[in-house]
Amino acid sequence: MRFPLPLALALPFLIPAAHASTPSYESSAPIAYMIDLASGRVLYDRDGERRMPPASMAKMMTTHVAFKLIKDGKLRLDQSFTVRPETWRKWHSQGSTMFLSANEQVTVENLLHGIVALSGNDACVVLAEGIAGSEEAFTDLMNAEARRLGLTDSHFGTSNGWPDEGRTYVTARDLAVLARATIEETPDLYKQFYATPSFAWGRTMGGAEINQANRNPILGRIAGADGLKTGHTEESGYSFTGSAIQNGRRLIMVVSGLNSFNGRIDESVRFMDWGFKAWQLRPIARKGLVLGQAQVQGGWSRSVDLVVPRDLAATIPASANGPIKARIVYEGPIQAPIVKGQTIAQLVVDAGDGTPQSLPLVAGEAVSQGGFFARLWTGFLSLFG
């Protein structure tokens, strides 16, 4: 049974907010998706679940796997890998390149710069082979991580996204989940690599150093832009997964299928600018606040406090000017045992724009499962209300 508990009159933190229509936007990209991480609200979704070739955006997963291994102490930034001659022959002139040389020793740190900033196909394969022994074995790690993250419509057949007859595919929604995982699970490495404006590696025939700019189309154009990755093949068109943070509010966007390099720049900047200007973030409740109680069945307690697990906020239209309404909803009574911190209810916030937002509430304490004597005790308490 669902238990909706209206809070519009009871919660002192409810503030003036909405009664405005959802901001409209017309993307020039066939596939476009945007989410506000502060609230979890999806601000725009055009075919976000459609499978598509990721092109070089697949390198986000290669980078993510490496970041996780570094975080877990299984890989070091100063560790070096050798560029195999056969790998060099295949990739030194295939698409984007870091300009590696055969038999060259390259650190993990430099390879990651070559992947993130330069989109080097050669750097991806060298890193994959160095970590797992072969690119095929490395893609097993990529797909295992995809399963862990719940990327239900993604599969990786290469480390760099090179066309492989459809074996590698993603969705815009899955790319946004992957981007969020990298940002939140390995924040220091994300900051170290993704916002690098340029990187130099290799030399020309005349001996001059080869310096290449980061291909990110919103770096330097959108305040707070700090990631992530572009992609382009004939099949996929021009694509981009990007992120920026302003005033503590982080947006992740994905566009794909654009028909030109400059069109990708224009749409990426326009889309992200809309996300920040057409929407605003309103605080709802502070971490640790008890908002109510949920009924418990089969435990030593008949109820459990519903607690705010983190500072909660709602993303609402910038033009909003009416009252926010909120209610607690849960499926109950909730069966014991209950673990402290377990998500057991939702705070459903209605800002008046037709799209309620659900924010998590957790158990304030553990409730152990009770046997015969627990049922007897709770039955006795119920006699007294």
PEFENQUI-V787781 format. One line per field, one symbol per residue. ss: DSSP state (H for helix, E for strand, C for the rest). phi: phi as a letter, one per 20 degrees, with the letter a starting at -180 (. if undefined). A space follows every 10 residues. Layout:
BEGIN
ss=???
phi=???
END
This chain:
BEGIN
ss=CEEEEECCCC CCCCCECCCC CCCCCCCCCC EEEEEECCCC EEEEEECCCC CECCHHHHHH HHHHHHHHHH HCCCCCCCCE EECCHHHHHH HCCCCCCCCC CCCCEEEHHH HHHHHHCCCC HHHHHHHHHH HHCCHHHHHH HHHHHHHHHC CCCCECCCCC CCCCCCCCEE CHHHHHHHHH HHHHHCHHHH HHHHCCCEEE EEECCCCCEE EEECCCCCCC CCCCEEEEEE EEECCCEEEE EEEEEECCEE EEEEEEEECC HHHHHHHHHH HHHHHHHCEE EEEEECCCCE EEEEEEECEC CCEEEEEECC CEEEEEECCC CCECEEEEEE ECCEECCECC CCEEEEEEEE CCCCCCEEEE EEECCCECEC CHHHHHHHHH HHCCC
phi=.ededfcgee efefcgbdob ffgebcfeef cbbbceffdn feebbdlfdf fbfelffffg fgffffgfff gemebdfefd ceffgfffff dfcdmfcemf dfmfecfggf ffffffedlf ffffffffff fdnbffffff ffffffffem efccbcdced nfgcmnfebb cfffffffgf fffeecfffg ffdfeffabd bncfgenffe dcegegfdfn dcfnfbrcbe babgfemeca dcbbcclmdd dccccbnfdb fffffgffff ffffgeeecc ddfdbegnfe ercdfdcmcf cebbfddffb gdbdecgfef bdefdbbecb ebgeffeceg nffcbceedd endncfdddf ccffbfcffd efffffffff fffdm
END
